[in-house]
Amino acid sequence: GDLAARLKHAEIAPGAVLSLGGTLRERIELRDNPFPGRPQRSEEYLLHRGLLHAELRPGPHLRGFAELVSAFARGKASPLAPPDQNRLDLSQAFLGAALAR
């Protein structure tokens, strides 16, 4: 089978499934004189957001999920706001359990 399908749904042990995935978002921002009334200036930069996630289902009643995010603004003038700083963070994580009836 193809690699993407195997990463999306990999049986790592009998009844245990690991799923891996991700998203990459790139956007160019261009601001021409963002502050009217102040000296003329333009700003152009690249916004980057990369997300990687993993989900583990070790059996029919348990589930674990975690997502990492890498986020930065390349070429943006300092000082940078927290969302634009180059960092790797845990975006979300949880454990779930299905209770028997």
N, C-alpha and C positions, 0 to 999 in steps of 0.2 A: 504494500500500500504506500501511499505517498506520505512524506514526512509530516506535513501539516496535520493530516488526519490522525497520525499516530501520536502527535503531541497533544492534540485536542482531546483524545480519549485513549489513554494507555492503561491497559490492565497490568498492574505491577505485581499482583498476587491474585490467587483465586478469589473473586468477589470484591477486590480492591481496585479502584480506578483513580488515576491521576490525570487531571486536565490542566494544560498550560496554555496561556494565550497572552496577547498584548495588543496595544494600540500605540501608534505614533502620530502625533499631531504637530504640524509645522505651520506657522503663519507669519507672514511679513507684515509688520505695522509701519505705516508711514504717516507721520503727523507734521503738517506744514503750519508753523506758527500756532502751537497748541495753547498759547497764553496771549490772547489779543491784548494790546495795550503795553506789552513788554517788548523788549528788543526782538526782532524777527529771528527765528531759528527753526530749523527743521530737524526731525528726529526719525531715523529709520532703523529698525532692529528686527531680529528673528525671535519669535516666541516658540519655544520647544516644550512639548509635554510628551513624555514617554511613560506608558503604564505597562507593567507586567503582572500577571496574576496566576495563581495556582489554586486549584481546588482538589482536595483529597477526600475520597469517599472510601473509607476502609471497610465498609459493609453497608447493608441496606438501611441502617438506622443512624449512622453518624456521618457528619460532613464538616470539613474545615476549609476555610477560604482565607487567602491573604492577597493583598494587592500593594505593589510598590509603585511610587511615582518619582520620576526624575523631571524637574522643571527648572527652566532658566530662560533668560532673555539675553541673547548674544547681541552685543553691539549697543545695548541701551546705556544711556548716560547714568553715572552714579549720582546720588545714592539710589540704590535699588530697593524697591518695596519688597517685603517678604515673599510674595508669590513669584517674583522675578529672580530671586537669588538662586544660584546654582546649588542644588541639594538633592539628596535622595531621601525620601520619607516613606513611612508606612502609611498608605492612604486609608486602608480599611482591613480589618481582619475579624473573623468570627468563627465560632464553633456552633454546630447545631446537632440536636439529637431528636429523633422521633420516638416518642414514648409508646409502648405497646398498649393496646386497648384492653 
